[in-house]
Amino acid sequence: MPRSSSAVSDSDRSVPSSLWRDRDFRRLWLGQTASQLGEHASLVVLPLFAVLTLNAGAGQLGALRAVGQAPILLLSLFVGAWVDRWRTRTMMVLADAGRAVALGAAAVAGLLGVLGLPALLVVAFVVGALSVFFDVAYQASLVRMVRRDQLVRGNSALEGSRSAAQIGGPALGGALVSMLSAVVAVASSAVFFALSFLSIRRIGHREPIPARSDKRLPRVWRQIHDGLRFVAGDSSLRTVCLASAAFQFSFAAVMTVYLLHLPRGLHLSGAAVGLALAATGPGALLGSLLAARLPNRFGHGPVLVSAAALGDGVFLLVPALGGAPAVTVPALIAVNFVFGTFSQLVNVTVMAIRQTVTPDGMQGRVAATINFVGMGLTPLGSLLGGMLAEARGTRTSLLLTAAGMLLSPVLMALSPLSRLGRTLPAPSATPAPSA
């Protein structure tokens, strides 16, 4: 089987400096960092506002999270087809502008005292929908901007910025909700999306994509079918879909219970919750650094399976925690740090595998198909987490949902994905369009 040039070589050591000298890559990196910071802040701000200010119950919090995640299921496949037709810069700029406007309007509504749960549901859906556009577009944007032998390094940089956002976003959001107001917290997310808009709109790289006026372009439904067929026919991508679906479903349930358990079961303040969640970020920074080295040393498959098992398994410790915040907060920080390290190692490795085995013309559709299958069940997971918390209590529900996360590494261990070595297969030929 032919191999790609993604293995580490002497020439590869110059890749980081060449990337950072590229102004367009720097603008993408800065914009993506600001966008991820706004997104991670809003993922904490909106649920905490619902729980602490609107006194939302477990079912209502589950519904709020499900509404924000529903666009993944509803839009991902269409967005993937559109990304393969449009310029990713255009989609990212529009998504940033829309999210800034939606959260800015929410901040104004909060200032006027009319930011209730119905309005919060609308904001969560709009932000979630536009995040689908941005996330699929930025993944495809990197492939169109850099060489294939730069993808691992480029992904490491972008995922490192996402890790930095995981440090600042939850901590900033939780602190602002706790010490100032939900209005200020919501407005801060809007500002970050505006900063991302300003950075990404300055990218000058012209992407080699088909012109939308080309009458020979296949219909969207045919493009979606081709993307689904390509992923289903590739053993590595197929396993990534199934393992991601198992993880994301269980993780959505875990996080719904988690966001209830910390303030109510462990009696932590909003700032303490934000601090505990922010510990994922330093771990993810470490995971990004490890992802640039470990797969090329020990093999992509072994690193992927072992990291998934360690990162997912650590959440089984959370239900055992209790007592004074002086004890529980450091323990939660440690759990989130370990989870952040190994989950980020999985994320970067999976993204490198996906981008390497996928031909350029299929990048958007493959990313969207994996998002659709992998994250399409997250609304149901969030609803399940809320129902379990109401019926069984947060501690028991955490144990059950955390155990479900371990299905993901099991699926990967039983698949050909676990046998991927230091180098990855070359991209498959682009399949012929459906008739």
Secondary structure, 3 states (H helix, E strand, C coil): CCECCCCCCCHHHHHHHHHHCCHHHHHHHHHHHHHHHHHHHHHHHHHHHHHHHCCCCHHHHHHHHHHHHHHHHHHHHHHHHHHCCCCHHHHHHHHHHHHHHHHHHHHHHHHCCCCCHHHHHHHHHHHHHHHHHHHHHHHHHHHHHCCHHHHHHHHHHHHHHHHHHHHHHHHHHHHHHHHCCHHHHHHHHHHHHHHHHHHHCCCCCCCCCCCCCCCCCCCHHHHHHHHHHHHHHCHHHHHHHHHHHHHHHHHHHHHHHHHHHHHHHCCCCHHHHHHHHHCHHHHHHHHHHHHCCHHHHHCHHHHHHHHHHHHHHHHHHHHHCCCCHHHHHHHHHHHHHHHHHHHHHHHHHHHHHHHHHCCHHHHHHHHHHHHHHHHCCHHHHHHHHHHHHHHHCHHHHHHHHHHHCCHHHHHHHCCHHHHCCCCCECCCCCCCCCC
